[in-house]
Amino acid sequence: MTSNSELSQEQLAANAELEQLVADVDRGGRTVGGFTGSVLFIGALLWSLFQLWYASPLPFTLNFGIFNDTEARSLHVGIAVFLGYLAYPFSKRSPRDTMPPQDWVLALVGGFCASYIYIFYAELAMRPGIPTTMDVVCAAVGLILLLEVTRRALGAPMAILGTVFVAYVFLGPWLPEALAHRGASIERLVSHMWLTTEGVYGVAVGVSVSYIFIFVLLGSLLDRCGAGNYMMQVSFALLGHLRGGPAKVAVVSSAVNGIVSASSVANVVTGGIFTIPLMKKAGYGGVRAGAIETASSVNGQIMPPVMGAAAFLMIEYVGIPYTDIIRHALLPATISYVALFYIVHLEALKLGINPMMSAGEPKTPLQKIAGWGMAIAGTLVVMGLVYWVGMGVRSVAGNAATPILLVLLLVLYVWLLRISARHPDLPTDINVTNPVRPEAWPTVRSGLYYLIPIGILVWCLAVDQLSAGLSAFWAVMAMLFQMVTQRPLIAFFRKESIIQPLMQGFYEAVVGLQEGARNMVGIAIACGTAGLIVGAITLTGLGLRMTAFVELVSMGNVLVMLFFTAAVCLVLGLGMPTTANYILMATLMAPVVVELGAQSGMVIPLIAVHLFVFYYGIMADITPPVGLATFAAAAISGESPLATGVQGVTYAMRTAVLPFMFIFNPMLLLIDVSGWVELVLVVVGATFASLTFAAATMAWFRSKCTWLEIALLLLVTFALFRPDWFMNHLAPKYEARPATEIYSIAANLPENGRFVAVLSGMNIEGDELRKTVAVAIADTPENTEATGDDLGRQRLSDSGLTFMAMGDFVQISAVRFGSSARRAGWEQGWDVEEILVPNTNRPSEFWVYIPALTLLILIWTLQGRRMRRSGTGVAPSTAATT
C-alpha cells in the first residue's frame, strides 16, 4: 500500500471498509466515545490485567487474589458478556457511534448473571444441586442473554444452534425413538448448564481462561508493536524479487503471522491490502490473487503454536501436553504451506509471470544454494549458542542463574536496538505502484529484537517445560517491557528526545492490552455457547446415540465415516466460528470416529481425529457462500466473492487431503517415528507428496500435464503419503502375542512407544464387541529401580491402566479417570485377547519411496523432452529452479 498522500479517495474508503470488517468480526463494530467508550476501553483493559494476574505466579507467591478455576471461569464469561453488549450493536444496520439505553441494561444484567457463580460461590457450594428460585431465574435470564450476545457477536446460526440444543433437553420425550430421551426439568437444566462446570462454564471456557486469552493477547501486542509489519517487510525483502514474488510473500508472511494470530480475517486484511494489489499487477488477476491470500491466511490457523486457539482446547480434550500438540501439528501445517508456495510458483509458470523487480546482481545456482545454506546454518548456530549459553549458566550459577540470564537477555536486547537505531526505520507500507525490493540483511537485522518474546515463549515451553499459560505470561511481560522501552532506547541511541517515544510506548502498551481483550470477547462467548451445546449433549446422552447413528450412516466403513464427519464440519462451519465448530465436533464426532475405528480393527490416535475435525472446521472460512476471509479478500481485489471462494477451494485441496492421510498414516503426525533416520524420511516423503499433489491439482509440473501424468502424479502422492498401504499387502504391520506377556511387552517398549491390544467386552447397550486400542506408554521414571514385569506394570499404571491376570486370562481392572487410556477407548472390565507388537519380519515401508520417486523422475524427464521438442523449454525450465 502506498502512503496516504498517494491514495485516491476510493482506495481510502475501501481501506476504511476493510478496517471496519475486521472490527466487526474481531472486536465488535461499535466505536463510541464519552462515558460508554471509556467504560468499554477501561473494562477491556481491566480484563487483560485480570487475566495477566490469573496467569502469573504472583497470587500464590503473595497469597493474595487467588481465584479457583470455577470462579475464574464465571468472571471470564461475565466480563465477556458485559463487554459483548457494549461492543456489538443489535444488528448491522444499528448505528456504531451511539449506545442505546437498553444495551446498557442488557450488559449489566448479562454480566451479573454470567458472574453469578463467582458472586455467590460460597452460598452455591453449601447447596449443590438444589437451586433456589433466585438461581433458576438468574440462570434462565443468563441463558437467554448469552444466546442474544452470541447472535450479535457470532451470527444467528450459532445462536439458533444453541437454542435448538436447549430445546432438545426439554423435548426429549416427544421426539422420534432415535433421538428420544427422558427430558429434564428447568431446575436440572439450569443446575447443569449454569451452576456447575458441566455446561457453559465447562472445558472450553476453562481453556479460554487459562490459555487462549493470554496467547491472543500476545498476538495483539506483537501486532501493535510492529512485529507484523516487520515480518511482512522481511518476507518482501527475501522473496519479492522472485517469479510470482508477491504471491510468495503472501504465503510466507501469512504463515509467520499465523504463528501468533487467531484471526484469518485480520490476517487477510493485514497482509492482503499490500499483496493482493501487487499480485494483480504481477499478472495473477484479481480472483487468483484474492484466493491465494485467503488460502494463505486461513491456513495460519493450522500453524502452531496458537492454531486459532484449538491447540489449547486439544490439551484438555486429548489429554496430552501442549508441546506434544505442537509436535504433532507441525509437519502437516508446514507441508501445507510448502505446497501452497509451490502452487503459486506453478501459477506463475502457467501465466508466464516474470519478476516485478530486480534481484540485484545475478547469482549462479551454486551461489544461491550457498547463500541459503549459510543463512540456515547461521540460524542453527545462533539457536544452539543461545541454548548452550543458557544451560551453561544454569549448570554453573545454580539458583543465581535466572537473574544472570535476565541480565544477558537485557544486554542482547539493548545491543539489537542499538543496531536497529543505526539504520532508518522500516516503512509501514509497501509501494504498490512502484515496488522496490528492500535489502535483505538490513531489513532482517532492523527488527531482530521482535524475536526475543517469541524466543522466551519457546524456551519456557521446550526447555523449562512450563505450562502454556505461564510460558505465554512471561512472553507477554517481555513484550510489554519491549513496547515501553524500544522507542525510547532507539531515540537515545540516535541522540533524540526520549520523552515523546516513552509516552508513545506506554500508549501502545495500554492500547495493545485493550485490543487483546476486545479480540477475546467473541472467542470467550463462542466458548460459553459451545459449552452450552456440550452440556446439552452430556445431559441427554446424545453422544452415545451418535455412535449408533454414524455407524448406521457409514455402514461401519471408516472412510465413509470420515467423509461424513468432514461434511458435517463444513456444514456447521458455515454458521459457526472455528473454535465453536471444533468444540462441538470434538465432543460429538471425535470419540465416535475413534470408537468405530477401533471396532474395525484400526488404531486411530485421538490427536489425529481432533486435528481432522479442526482442519475441516477452518475450511468454512474459505468455502462459499459464507467464508468471511474470502469476502475480505474479494473486497480488496474487487472481484466476486463466489469466484474467489471457488478458486480458494482449489488451492485448499492440498489442506483438505492431509487429514485423510494422517488418519491412516499417523507417522505424518510424528507418531511411531523412531530415530532421526525415520524422521528425515517421513519429512522428505511428506514434502514431496505435498508438492506432487499440488502439481496434480494444478495440472502442471514442468509443463502442462496430460491426464495420464496427472493420474501418475496422484499415484506418487499416495505412495509417498501412504507407503504403509502398499507394504500392508506384503506383510501385516503387527503380529499377535499372548495377553500373558502384557508386562514384558510394556517393559520393552521404547520411550513414547504405543502399547496396542485387542479387547473384547460388552458395551453400555449390552452388545458384545471386539476392538483394537492403543495408548502411548509412559516414560520410565528416572528414579525407578523396577525391572522386567515390575517395570512394565509401573509403565502401564503411569499410563492409566491396571490389569488383573489369572493364568491365561487378563482383564482390565481399572482405567484411571482423565487418563489418555480412558480417552483412547480402553474399557474397565474388558478382556485383553492379545497384544499387538510391530512385525519385525516386515520390510520397511520406506522402500516404497524408491519406485515412487523413480516414477516422479520419469515424469519430469518425459516432460522435459516434450518441452525441448516443442521449443518451450527455456523459460519454464529456468523458472522451475528459481
Buried (B, 14 or more C-beta within 10 A) or exposed (E): BBEEEEBEEEBEEBBEEBEEBBBBBBBBBBEBEEEBBEBBBEBBBBBBEBBBBBBBEBBEEEEEEEBEBBBBBBBBBBBBBBBBBBBBBBEEEBEBEEBEEEBBEBBEBBBBBBBBBBBBBEEBEEEEEEBEEEBBEBBBBBBBBBBBBBBBBBBEBBBBBBBEBBEBBBBBEEEEEEEBBEBBEEBBBBBBBBBBBBBBBBBBBBBBBBBBBBBBBBBBBBBBBBBBBBBBBBBBBBBBBBBBBBBBBBBBBBBBBBBBBBBBBBBBBBBBBBBBBBBBBBBBBBBBBBBBBBBBBBBBBBBBBBBBBBBBBBBBBBBBBBBBBBBBBBBBBBBBBBBBBBBBBBBBBBBEBEBBBEBEEEEEEEEEEEEEEEBEEEEEEEEEEBEEEBEEBBEEEEEEBEEBBEEBBEEBBBEBBBBBBEEEEBBEBBBBEEBEBBEBEBBBBBBBBBEBBBBBBBBBBEEEEBBBBBBBBBBBBBBBBBBBBBBBBBBBBEEEEBEEBBEBBBEBBBBBBBBBBBBBBBBBBBBBBBBBBBBBBBBBEBBBBBBEBBBEEBEEBBEEBBEBBBEBBBEBBBBBBBBBBBBBBBBBBBBBBBBBBBBBEBBBBBBBBBBBBBBBBBBBBBBBEBBBBBBBBBBBBEBBBEBBBBBBBBBBBBBBBBBBBBBBBBBBBBBBBEEEEBBEBBBBBBBBBBBBBBBBBBBBBBBBBBEEBBEBBBBBBBBBBBBBBBBEEEEEBBBEBEBBBBBBBBBEBEEBBBBBBBBBBEBEEEEEBBBBBBBBBBEBEEEEEBEEBEBBBBBBBBBBBBBEBEEEEBBBEBBBEEBBBBBBBBBBEBBBBBBBBBBEEBEEBBEBBEEBBEBBEEBEEBBBEBBEEEEEBEEBBEBBEB
